[in-house]
Amino acid sequence: MKRWQNFKRYLRLQYLRLLRLRDQPEPLARGVALGFASGFGPFFGIGVLAAYAFAALLKGNRVAAVLTALMFKWAIPLFMATNMAIGTLVLGDASGYGAQGIQSHDLMTWQFWQSAGLAYVTGSAVSSTIAYGLTYYPVRRWALQRQQGRQQRRNAASSYVA
């Protein structure tokens, strides 16, 4: 029970850090989407660095990308299974692994990458693209609403003082 409470506190802390970021809606949404999509990438332990690099390259909020990548570290095994399932769906299962037959130690073998690597990378590309699209637009809308609310509060405060 203690671990679950610590996990919930960790997620809440990351969420509050994201809320405190002040940036334009587009770079903020781009950073969050890149951070989430980097979990689907075939980066194996350097997803946070990949999120930072992609955010820098595509002019997204780097802090938002890193925080989001850290927030979803726990889901990487799910993302890996999704990548393999989508890759085998797109390319067919010529590898013999299948979506359920893959084990975590298989990812570190040359035999896996020879037989199922293309399916995994294909699934990763498809999943990352879908994850980016499903994340960018709702976060952008939320950030726009937040920006408009802040602007209205500023206008109301300045008219009250004047």
C-alpha positions in Angstrom: 0.0 0.0 0.0 2.9 2.3 0.8 4.3 1.9 -2.7 1.0 2.8 -4.3 0.8 6.0 -2.2 4.4 6.9 -3.2 3.6 6.3 -6.8 0.5 8.5 -6.7 2.5 11.2 -5.0 5.1 11.0 -7.6 2.6 11.3 -10.4 0.9 14.2 -8.7 4.2 16.0 -8.2 5.0 15.7 -11.9 1.5 16.9 -12.8 1.9 19.9 -10.6 5.3 20.7 -12.2 3.6 20.6 -15.6 0.9 22.9 -14.4 3.5 25.5 -13.2 5.2 25.7 -16.6 4.7 29.0 -18.3 5.0 28.8 -22.1 2.9 29.4 -25.2 0.3 26.6 -25.8 2.0 25.1 -28.9 5.5 24.5 -27.5 4.0 23.3 -24.2 1.7 20.8 -26.0 4.5 19.8 -28.4 6.8 19.0 -25.4 4.1 17.0 -23.5 3.2 15.1 -26.7 6.9 14.3 -27.5 7.5 13.2 -23.9 4.6 10.8 -24.1 5.4 9.6 -27.6 9.1 8.9 -26.6 7.9 6.1 -24.4 6.8 4.2 -27.5 10.1 4.7 -29.2 12.8 2.0 -29.4 15.1 4.0 -27.1 15.6 1.5 -24.2 16.5 3.5 -21.3 17.3 6.8 -23.0 13.7 7.8 -23.7 14.1 10.9 -21.4 17.1 12.0 -23.4 15.3 11.3 -26.7 12.3 13.3 -25.5 14.6 16.3 -24.6 16.4 16.0 -28.0 13.2 15.9 -30.0 11.7 18.8 -28.1 14.9 20.8 -28.7 14.8 19.9 -32.4 11.1 20.5 -32.9 11.0 23.6 -30.7 8.9 22.1 -28.0 9.1 22.8 -24.3 12.0 20.7 -23.1 11.0 20.6 -19.5 7.5 19.5 -20.4 9.0 16.7 -22.6 11.3 15.4 -19.8 8.6 15.6 -17.1 6.1 13.8 -19.3 8.7 11.1 -20.2 9.5 10.6 -16.5 5.8 10.5 -15.6 5.2 7.6 -18.0 8.3 5.5 -17.3 6.1 3.0 -15.5 4.2 2.2 -18.7 7.1 1.3 -20.9 6.4 -2.5 -20.7 2.9 -1.8 -21.9 4.2 0.4 -24.7 6.7 -2.3 -25.7 3.9 -4.9 -25.9 1.8 -2.4 -27.9 4.7 -1.8 -30.3 5.1 -5.5 -31.0 1.4 -6.1 -31.4 1.0 -3.2 -33.9 4.1 -4.2 -35.7 3.0 -7.8 -36.2 -0.4 -6.5 -37.2 1.0 -4.3 -39.9 3.7 -6.6 -41.2 2.4 -10.0 -40.2 4.0 -12.4 -37.7 7.0 -13.8 -39.6 9.1 -13.7 -36.5 7.5 -16.5 -34.5 7.4 -14.3 -31.4 3.9 -12.9 -31.6 2.6 -10.2 -29.3 2.4 -12.5 -26.3 5.5 -14.5 -26.8 8.0 -11.8 -26.2 9.9 -11.7 -23.0 12.0 -8.7 -21.7 15.3 -10.6 -21.9 14.5 -11.3 -25.6 15.0 -7.6 -26.4 18.7 -7.9 -25.5 19.4 -10.7 -28.0 20.6 -10.4 -31.5 18.2 -13.2 -32.6 15.2 -11.1 -31.5 16.3 -8.1 -33.5 17.1 -10.2 -36.6 13.6 -11.9 -36.6 11.3 -9.4 -34.9 13.2 -6.1 -35.0 11.5 -4.7 -38.0 8.0 -5.4 -36.6 9.0 -3.8 -33.3 10.4 -0.7 -34.9 7.4 -0.4 -37.3 5.0 -0.7 -34.3 7.0 1.8 -32.5 6.8 4.3 -35.3 3.0 3.8 -35.7 2.4 3.9 -31.9 4.5 7.1 -31.4 2.7 8.9 -34.2 -0.7 8.0 -32.8 0.4 8.8 -29.2 1.7 12.2 -30.4 -1.6 13.1 -32.2 -3.8 11.9 -29.3 -1.7 13.9 -26.8 -0.9 17.1 -28.7 -4.4 18.4 -29.5 -6.1 17.9 -26.0 -3.0 19.4 -24.3 -2.9 22.3 -26.7 -6.6 23.0 -26.1 -6.1 22.9 -22.4 -3.1 25.2 -22.6 -5.1 27.7 -24.7 -7.9 27.7 -22.2 -5.5 28.2 -19.4 -3.8 31.0 -21.2 -7.1 32.7 -21.9 -8.2 32.3 -18.3 -4.9 33.9 -17.1 -5.4 36.8 -19.5 -9.0 37.4 -18.3 -7.8 37.4 -14.7 -5.0 39.9 -15.5 -7.5 42.1 -17.4 -9.9 42.0 -14.5 -7.2 42.8 -12.0 -5.9 45.7 -14.0 -9.3 47.2 -14.5 -10.0 46.9 -10.8 -6.8 48.7 -9.9 -7.4 51.5 -12.5 
